[in-house]
């Protein structure tokens, strides 16, 4: 480890094992969530720099060169630098997004984050510290602490995205981005910096850290597979909403898998009633059906049946008029219509142009949804939320959208409410868990595009491409993926009907 950076420092505070893996440059496959998050961060930083038109980018082909260039630019009188580099105490590397001079020896450090300003407002008002806020303030505290070591007075600030901002004709930077200054609050986080640096220097071997909520909070860890692959398939860490104290209680008693709870009633009693039900269902090893509730659910479904699925992408920098940062913009749908039992028609829509897809999306969808019959979705809140937003934009579709919403039947319900449980679902009722258990014949892995995050990523890539074979390949991949999503619901419903 040549330098201790802010990224390594933040990682240590989140999980010492994550820090070790980063320090050792372990070559892990980055999840798309991480790739998208890093891309969003770069986009927001690029926009934030526009607030400082006189800023100067620090260039260089190496860290040493950037450190020297930072010193030279300050000597040359530049008062705002982008990507300033400082080496403090020979090993602590400070990398500042925006570094701007206020007066002699008084500088403001501004870290730019593609995160919601509403969380920061909560912290400022009530002191509530979510994991994501702690992560950001630890980042800022590292920078501030070491810059003060250089004899400077530091004003530590964060720029976040105002997720409530609505774009009109052009992007209003001062409404889209909000700045928070933490001259008093940052001291609470700076207190720990020196002690944490000492601890960091002592980490020479991979720490033994129990997996837990920190594996996905505040952000999904890129090393999760490294840690979780060593656990049994039915690890106790899969139990829904299991607390850290309960995880520790089980592991301290050498219980690593749920199978070990089969003959251990004392330890099973440490679980909540809801957790006991999930564990008992798994231990029985048999499919559980509540025939009466399943029958009531299935009797609600009327022909013709419309199986529909939307694909969306959430641009952190709003692209279209009357859209907000991170708003889910619908760009594709797949619709299987079962007019009579076993008789299907398929419809689809995919925007392929770099323009607002929303009006064409809703104009295409409405005529195909009919006026009667059930509309099948998996997690109605998502599709209904998209439809509600489209009605805000295009109120002439209000009546048709309300008709669709009145006919929605949520295929998630039987699994969420426990009417149907298959042990192969393990401990989740998400579509990713339900589908391989009930319809293992459907193979997403063979598709060019195989999951929702990849669809978002490839869509945004595709709309910026010139027409040609590569673009056509992505278009075909998106169509095949979304079509399989709606056919998956057909297959799941068929299984439920075999009660």
C-alpha positions in Angstrom: 0.0 0.0 0.0 1.9 3.0 -1.3 -0.7 5.6 -0.2 -3.7 5.8 2.2 -6.5 7.4 0.2 -9.9 8.7 1.1 -11.4 5.6 -0.7 -9.4 3.2 1.4 -10.2 5.2 4.6 -13.9 5.1 3.9 -13.7 1.4 3.0 -12.0 0.7 6.4 -14.8 2.5 8.2 -17.4 0.4 6.3 -15.7 -2.9 6.6 -12.0 -3.7 7.4 -12.2 -6.7 5.0 -13.3 -4.5 2.1 -10.4 -2.2 2.9 -8.0 -5.1 2.8 -9.3 -6.3 -0.5 -9.0 -2.9 -2.0 -5.5 -2.4 -0.5 -4.3 -5.7 -2.0 -5.8 -4.7 -5.4 -7.8 -7.9 -5.5 -9.3 -8.3 -9.0 -13.0 -8.7 -8.4 -15.7 -8.4 -11.0 -17.4 -5.1 -10.5 -21.2 -5.4 -10.3 -23.1 -3.2 -12.6 -24.5 -1.4 -9.6 -21.0 -0.2 -8.8 -20.3 0.7 -12.5 -23.5 2.7 -12.8 -22.8 4.5 -9.4 -19.3 5.5 -10.5 -20.6 6.7 -13.8 -23.3 8.8 -12.1 -20.6 10.3 -9.8 -18.6 11.4 -12.8 -21.6 12.9 -14.5 -22.6 14.9 -11.4 -19.0 16.1 -10.8 -18.8 17.3 -14.4 -21.9 19.3 -13.9 -20.7 20.6 -10.5 -17.6 22.0 -12.1 -19.7 24.4 -14.2 -20.6 26.2 -11.0 -16.9 27.3 -10.9 -16.2 28.7 -14.4 -12.7 29.9 -13.4 -11.6 26.5 -12.1 -8.5 24.8 -13.5 -8.2 21.0 -14.0 -5.1 19.5 -12.4 -3.6 17.3 -15.1 -0.8 14.7 -14.9 0.0 11.1 -16.0 0.9 10.0 -12.5 0.0 10.8 -8.9 3.5 12.4 -8.3 3.0 14.6 -11.4 -0.5 15.6 -10.2 0.9 16.5 -6.7 3.6 18.7 -8.3 1.1 20.3 -10.8 -1.3 21.1 -7.9 1.5 23.0 -6.1 2.5 24.9 -9.2 -1.1 25.9 -10.1 -1.5 27.3 -6.6 1.8 29.2 -7.0 0.6 30.5 -10.3 -2.4 32.1 -8.5 -5.3 29.8 -9.5 -7.9 30.0 -6.8 -10.1 27.0 -7.8 -8.7 23.6 -8.7 -10.5 20.5 -10.0 -8.9 17.2 -8.8 -6.2 18.7 -6.6 -3.7 16.2 -5.1 -1.7 16.6 -1.8 0.6 14.2 -0.1 0.6 14.6 3.7 3.0 12.9 6.1 4.5 11.0 3.2 1.6 8.4 2.9 -1.8 10.0 3.2 -3.0 11.1 -0.3 -5.7 13.8 -0.4 -7.7 14.0 -3.7 -10.2 16.9 -3.7 -13.0 17.2 -6.2 -13.2 21.0 -6.0 -10.6 23.0 -4.0 -11.4 26.7 -3.9 -9.7 29.6 -2.1 -11.7 31.9 0.2 -8.9 34.1 1.6 -5.3 33.7 2.5 -4.7 30.2 3.9 -8.5 29.6 4.0 -9.7 27.0 1.4 -12.9 25.2 0.9 -12.9 21.5 0.2 -15.9 20.4 -1.8 -16.7 16.7 -2.4 -19.3 16.0 -5.0 -21.6 13.1 -4.5 -24.4 11.7 -6.8 -26.6 11.1 -3.7 -29.8 12.7 -2.5 -29.7 16.0 -0.7 -32.8 15.0 1.3 -30.7 12.6 3.4 -28.2 15.4 4.1 -31.1 17.7 5.1 -32.2 15.0 7.6 -28.7 14.9 9.1 -28.5 18.7 9.3 -31.9 19.0 11.0 -31.9 16.0 13.3 -28.4 14.5 13.4 -29.7 11.3 11.9 -26.8 9.4 10.4 -27.6 6.8 7.8 -24.7 4.6 6.6 -24.6 6.6 3.4 -24.2 9.9 5.3 -21.5 8.4 7.5 -19.6 7.3 4.4 -19.7 10.8 2.9 -18.7 12.5 6.1 -15.9 10.1 6.7 -14.7 10.9 3.2 -14.8 14.7 3.9 -13.3 14.3 7.4 -10.2 12.5 5.9 -9.7 15.3 3.5 -10.2 18.1 6.0 -8.1 16.5 8.7 -5.0 16.2 6.6 -5.3 19.5 4.8 -5.4 21.2 8.3 -2.1 19.4 8.9 -0.7 21.6 6.1 -1.5 24.7 8.1 -4.6 25.7 6.2 -8.0 26.7 7.6 -10.5 24.4 5.9 -14.2 24.9 5.1 -15.5 21.3 4.5 -18.5 21.0 2.1 -20.5 18.4 0.2 -22.5 18.9 -3.0 -25.5 16.6 -3.3 -28.2 16.2 -5.9 -31.6 17.8 -5.3 -33.8 14.8 -6.2 -36.9 17.1 -6.0 -35.7 19.4 -8.7 -37.7 19.3 -11.9 -36.0 20.1 -15.1 -37.6 22.7 -17.4 -36.1 23.9 -20.6 -32.5 23.8 -19.4 -30.7 22.5 -16.3 -30.6 25.1 -13.5 -27.4 24.1 -11.8 -28.1 26.0 -8.6 -31.4 24.2 -8.1 -30.2 20.8 -9.3 -27.1 20.8 -7.0 -27.2 21.8 -3.3 -24.2 22.5 -1.2 -23.8 21.7 2.6 -21.1 23.0 4.8 -20.0 21.1 7.9 -17.4 23.3 9.8 -18.9 22.2 13.2 -20.3 18.7 12.4 -17.1 17.5 10.7 -15.1 17.6 14.0 -17.1 14.6 15.3 -15.7 12.6 12.4 -12.2 14.1 12.4 -11.7 12.9 16.0 -11.4 9.3 14.7 -9.1 9.9 11.8 -5.8 9.7 13.5 -6.8 6.5 15.5 -8.2 4.9 12.3 -5.0 5.6 10.4 -3.0 3.8 13.1 -5.4 0.8 12.8 -5.2 0.8 9.0 -1.4 0.5 9.2 -1.7 -2.6 11.3 -3.9 -4.5 8.8 -1.5 -7.0 7.2 -3.8 -10.0 6.8 -7.4 -10.4 5.6 -9.5 -9.6 8.7 -12.1 -12.0 10.0 -15.3 -10.0 9.5 -18.8 -11.5 9.8 -21.0 -10.8 6.8 -24.0 -8.7 7.3 -26.0 -5.7 6.3 -22.8 -3.8 5.6 -22.3 -6.0 2.5 -25.0 -4.0 0.7 -25.3 -0.9 2.9 -24.6 1.9 2.2 -23.6 0.5 -1.2 -23.4 -3.0 -2.6 -19.9 -4.2 -1.9 -17.9 -5.4 -5.0 -16.3 -8.1 -2.8 -19.6 -9.7 -1.6 -19.0 -12.8 -3.7 -15.6 -13.3 -2.1 -17.1 -13.4 1.4 -20.4 -15.1 0.7 -19.1 -17.8 -1.5 -17.5 -19.4 1.6 -20.9 -19.7 3.3 -23.3 -22.6 3.0 -26.2 -22.1 0.5 -28.7 -22.0 3.4 -26.6 -19.7 5.5 -28.2 -18.2 8.6 -27.3 -14.8 7.1 -30.1 -15.3 4.5 -32.8 -15.2 7.2 -34.9 -12.1 6.4 -34.2 -9.1 8.6 -31.8 -10.9 10.9 -30.0 -8.5 13.2 -26.3 -8.3 13.8 -26.7 -9.5 17.4 -28.6 -12.6 16.2 -26.0 -13.3 13.5 -23.4 -13.2 16.2 -25.4 -15.4 18.6 -25.7 -18.1 16.0 -22.1 -18.0 14.8 -20.9 -18.0 18.4 -22.8 -21.2 18.8 -21.2 -22.7 15.7 -24.5 -22.5 13.7 -23.7 -21.5 10.2 -26.6 -23.0 8.2 -30.3 -23.1 8.7 -30.2 -26.9 8.4 -28.4 -26.9 11.8 -31.5 -25.4 13.4 -33.7 -28.4 12.5 -33.1 -30.2 15.8 -32.2 -27.1 17.9 -35.5 -25.7 19.1 -33.7 -23.4 21.7 -31.9 -21.5 18.9 -35.0 -21.4 16.7 -36.8 -19.7 19.5 -34.4 -16.8 19.2 -36.1 -15.9 15.9 -39.2 -13.7 15.4 -42.4 -15.4 14.4 -42.0 -14.3 10.8 -38.4 -15.7 10.7 -39.6 -18.9 12.3 -42.2 -19.4 9.6 -39.6 -18.9 6.8 -37.1 -21.2 8.5 -39.8 -23.9 9.2 -40.9 -23.8 5.5 -37.4 -24.3 4.4 -36.7 -27.1 6.9 -39.8 -29.0 5.8 -38.3 -29.3 2.4 -41.7 -29.4 0.8 -43.8 -27.0 -1.2 -46.3 -25.3 1.0 -49.7 -24.1 -0.4 -52.5 -22.3 1.3 -55.2 -23.7 -1.1 -58.0 -21.5 0.1 -56.1 -18.2 -0.2 -54.6 -19.3 -3.5 -58.0 -20.1 -4.9 -59.4 -16.7 -3.8 -56.3 -15.1 -5.5 -56.7 -17.0 -8.7 -60.4 -16.4 -8.9 -59.7 -12.7 -9.2 -58.0 -13.3 -12.6 -60.3 -12.8 -15.6 -59.7 -13.3 -19.3 -58.3 -11.7 -21.4 -55.2 -11.6 -19.3 -52.5 -8.9 -19.9 -49.0 -9.8 -18.7 -47.0 -6.6 -18.8 -43.5 -5.5 -17.7 -41.8 -2.1 -18.0 -38.1 -1.4 -18.3 -36.8 2.0 -17.1 -33.6 3.9 -16.6 -33.0 6.6 -14.0 -30.7 9.4 -15.3 -29.0 11.1 -12.4 -28.7 14.3 -14.5 -32.3 14.8 -15.8 -32.4 14.5 -19.6 -35.9 15.5 -20.4 -38.3 18.4 -19.7 -40.4 17.8 -16.6 -38.2 15.0 -15.2 -36.4 14.8 -11.9 -32.9 13.4 -11.1 -33.0 9.6 -10.7 -36.6 9.4 -12.0 -37.5 6.1 -13.6 -38.0 6.9 -17.3 -39.9 4.1 -19.1 -38.3 3.2 -22.4 -39.6 -0.4 -23.1 -42.5 -2.7 -22.4 -43.4 -6.3 -23.2 -47.0 -7.4 -23.2 -48.3 -11.0 -23.6 -52.1 -11.1 -24.0 -53.8 -14.4 -23.2 -57.1 -14.0 -24.9 -58.3 -17.5 -24.1 -56.5 -20.2 -22.1 -53.3 -20.9 -24.0 -53.9 -18.5 -26.8 -51.3 -15.7 -26.8 -50.4 -12.5 -28.7 -47.3 -10.6 -28.0 -46.8 -6.8 -28.3 -43.7 -4.8 -27.5 -42.2 -1.3 -27.6 -38.6 -0.1 -27.4 -37.4 3.4 -27.9 -34.2 3.4 -30.0 -33.6 7.1 -30.4 -31.8 9.6 -28.1 -35.0 11.4 -27.2 -37.7 11.5 -24.6 -39.5 8.1 -24.9 -42.4 8.7 -22.5 -45.1 10.0 -24.8 -44.5 7.3 -27.4 -44.4 4.7 -24.7 -47.8 5.5 -23.3 -49.4 6.2 -26.7 -48.2 2.8 -27.8 -49.3 0.9 -24.6 -52.8 2.2 -24.0 -54.5 0.9 -27.2 -53.2 -2.6 -26.5 -54.4 -2.9 -22.9 -58.1 -3.3 -23.7 -60.9 -2.3 -21.3 -61.5 -5.5 -19.4 -59.6 -8.5 -18.2 -56.9 -8.8 -15.6 -53.5 -7.0 -15.8 -50.7 -9.2 -14.3 -47.6 -7.5 -12.9 -45.0 -8.5 -10.4 -44.8 -5.8 -7.7 -47.7 -3.5 -8.7 -46.2 -0.4 -7.0 -43.5 -0.2 -9.7 -45.7 -0.3 -12.8 -48.5 1.8 -11.2 -45.9 4.4 -10.1 -44.7 4.7 -13.7 -48.3 5.0 -15.0 -49.2 7.6 -12.4 -46.2 9.7 -13.5 -47.1 9.4 -17.2 -50.6 10.6 -16.4 -49.2 13.7 -14.7 -47.4 14.4 -18.0 -50.2 13.4 -20.4 -53.5 13.8 -18.6 -55.5 12.8 -21.7 -54.7 9.2 -20.7 -56.1 9.5 -17.2 -59.2 7.5 -17.7 -57.4 4.7 -19.6 -54.7 4.5 -17.0 -57.2 4.3 -14.1 -59.0 1.5 -15.9 -55.7 -0.4 -16.2 -54.9 0.1 -12.5 -58.4 -1.1 -11.5 -57.6 -4.4 -13.2 -54.1 -5.0 -11.8 -53.5 -8.3 -10.1 -50.1 -8.5 -8.4 -48.4 -11.9 -9.0 -46.1 -11.1 -6.1 -48.9 -11.4 -3.6 -49.0 -15.2 -3.2 -45.3 -15.3 -2.4 -45.1 -12.2 -0.3 -48.1 -13.3 1.8 -47.0 -16.9 2.1 -49.8 -18.6 0.1 -47.1 -20.5 -1.8 -43.6 -21.4 -0.7 -41.1 -23.6 -2.4 -37.9 -24.3 -0.5 -35.9 -23.7 -3.7 -36.8 -20.0 -3.3 -34.6 -20.1 -0.1 -35.6 -17.0 1.8 -36.7 -14.5 -0.8 -40.0 -13.8 -2.6 -38.3 -11.6 -5.3 -38.9 -12.6 -8.9 -35.2 -13.6 -9.1 -35.8 -16.2 -6.4 -39.3 -17.3 -7.4 -38.6 -17.8 -11.1 -35.8 -20.4 -11.0 -37.8 -22.3 -8.3 -41.1 -22.5 -10.3 -39.9 -22.2 -13.9 -36.3 -23.5 -14.1 -36.8 -24.1 -17.8 -36.5 -20.3 -18.4 -32.9 -19.5 -19.0 -31.9 -15.8 -18.6 -28.2 -16.7 -18.5 -28.2 -17.6 -22.2 -29.5 -14.1 -23.2 -27.3 -11.3 -24.4 -28.9 -9.1 -21.8 -29.9 -11.1 -18.7 -31.1 -8.7 -15.9 -32.6 -5.3 -15.2 -29.5 -3.4 -14.4 -27.8 -4.6 -17.5 -30.9 -3.6 -19.5 -30.6 0.0 -18.1 -26.9 0.2 -18.8 -27.2 -1.2 -22.4 -30.2 1.0 -23.2 -28.4 4.2 -22.3 -25.4 3.0 -24.3 -27.6 2.0 -27.3 -29.4 5.3 -27.7 -26.1 7.2 -28.2 -24.9 4.8 -30.9 -25.0 5.1 -34.7 -27.2 2.7 -36.5 -25.4 -0.5 -37.3 -24.8 -4.2 -36.3 -23.7 -3.4 -32.7 -26.7 -1.2 -32.0 -29.0 -3.9 -33.6 -27.5 -6.5 -31.3 -28.4 -4.5 -28.2 -31.9 -3.8 -29.5 -32.5 -7.5 -30.1 -31.0 -8.3 -26.7 -33.4 -5.8 -24.9 -36.4 -7.1 -26.8 -35.6 -10.8 -25.9 -34.9 -9.9 -22.3 -38.2 -8.0 -21.7 -40.2 -10.6 -23.6 -38.9 -13.3 -21.3 -39.9 -11.2 -18.3 -43.6 -11.3 -19.3 -43.5 -14.9 -20.4 -42.0 -15.7 -16.9 -45.2 -14.4 -15.4 -47.2 -16.7 -17.7 -45.2 -19.7 -16.5 -45.5 -18.7 -12.8 -49.2 -18.4 -13.0 -49.5 -21.8 -14.7 -47.7 -23.3 -11.7 -50.0 -21.6 -9.2 -53.0 -22.9 -11.1 -51.9 -26.5 -10.6 -53.0 -26.3 -7.0 
